[in-house]
């Protein structure tokens, strides 16, 4: 015998505590919208204070010594 609990056996209780199917769906939609906004946001610029810029090295390029 294992201590594994199937999600379908406990899902109803969790959904009820969260406020029902509509509340869960609304929360899921809100999280998806936030994830899409974060994905579409521009990456932080290296030119702003506190930003970091790393120079790419080129193999065979003359050094600046």
Legacy VTK file of the C-alpha trace (Angstrom):
# vtk DataFile Version 3.0
C-alpha trace
ASCII
DATASET POLYDATA
POINTS 65 float
0.000 0.000 0.000
1.336 3.448 -0.905
0.743 6.860 0.593
0.038 8.383 -2.805
-3.263 10.304 -3.042
-4.847 10.748 -6.441
-5.691 14.320 -7.446
-9.184 13.319 -8.521
-9.835 12.069 -4.981
-8.983 15.415 -3.319
-9.742 17.923 -6.087
-13.346 18.645 -5.062
-12.304 19.762 -1.581
-9.604 22.080 -2.925
-11.953 23.579 -5.511
-14.619 24.186 -2.867
-12.119 25.943 -0.551
-10.946 28.119 -3.458
-14.482 29.351 -4.106
-15.709 26.970 -6.779
-14.931 26.188 -10.396
-15.501 29.785 -11.570
-13.048 31.189 -9.010
-10.412 28.637 -10.011
-10.961 29.404 -13.704
-10.725 33.167 -13.058
-7.500 32.705 -11.088
-6.019 30.540 -13.807
-6.927 33.119 -16.459
-5.338 35.885 -14.365
-2.094 33.922 -13.974
-1.985 33.193 -17.703
-2.474 36.886 -18.508
0.381 37.831 -16.153
2.630 35.210 -17.723
1.878 36.503 -21.215
2.626 40.080 -20.174
5.912 39.011 -18.602
6.849 37.093 -21.741
6.107 40.109 -23.959
7.915 42.629 -21.716
11.224 43.877 -23.064
14.361 42.499 -21.482
16.185 44.845 -19.110
18.698 47.004 -20.935
22.399 46.758 -20.184
22.670 50.524 -20.624
20.710 51.454 -17.513
22.390 52.084 -14.155
22.993 48.777 -12.454
22.806 46.904 -15.751
25.646 44.692 -16.865
27.173 44.622 -20.283
29.366 41.761 -21.329
31.507 42.149 -24.379
31.530 39.179 -26.690
35.011 38.037 -27.567
35.838 37.021 -31.070
38.291 34.292 -31.775
41.185 35.700 -33.770
40.193 39.328 -33.226
43.091 41.664 -32.455
43.376 42.526 -28.789
43.109 46.100 -27.511
46.428 45.903 -25.620
LINES 1 66
65 0 1 2 3 4 5 6 7 8 9 10 11 12 13 14 15 16 17 18 19 20 21 22 23 24 25 26 27 28 29 30 31 32 33 34 35 36 37 38 39 40 41 42 43 44 45 46 47 48 49 50 51 52 53 54 55 56 57 58 59 60 61 62 63 64
